[in-house]
């Protein structure tokens, strides 16, 4: 990626993994799909089952070669989130509810202004948290050990 492309990276992403989007430009224009992956370093998204291209892969160790159909990335400006009420593509805005929670809302021409929920897939971690302590983890007895007493000041370092 050149320096001009790196200069124009999207800072505040409105499209998230798991969002239902409509393709607004290209060969699959007008079709909807679910965002499979977001490549923020290149301003691109991969939509499930859309923008399919043929890829020639040479045979190597552990896999066979051939011609495969894969999903190619689309530029983020070529997709728009689908309004959950109207089913049409819309822009995404941010609002705060009365209780202070931050939500995404649909905005633009013909949009309903309804809340766009965060996809459930974002709650699932790609790599699960380890359940067994590793060699570099601090043992629990040292974590729970009381090293400072606020009333007496014991344990305060000499500065």
SULQUIVEN-V753822 format. One record per backbone hydrogen bond with DSSP energy under -1.0 kcal/mol. CO is the residue of the C=O (numbers start at 0). NH is the residue of the N-H. If there is no record, write none. Layout:
BEGIN
co:nh
CO:NH
CO:NH
END
This chain:
BEGIN
co:nh
1:5
2:6
5:8
15:18
18:34
19:81
20:32
21:79
22:29
25:28
27:30
30:22
32:20
33:47
34:17
36:45
38:41
38:43
42:75
43:38
44:73
45:35
45:36
46:49
50:71
52:69
54:67
56:65
59:62
62:59
65:56
67:54
69:52
73:44
74:77
75:78
77:23
79:21
80:89
82:86
87:82
90:106
92:104
94:102
96:99
100:96
102:94
103:115
104:92
106:90
107:110
113:105
118:121
119:122
138:142
139:143
148:152
152:155
153:148
END
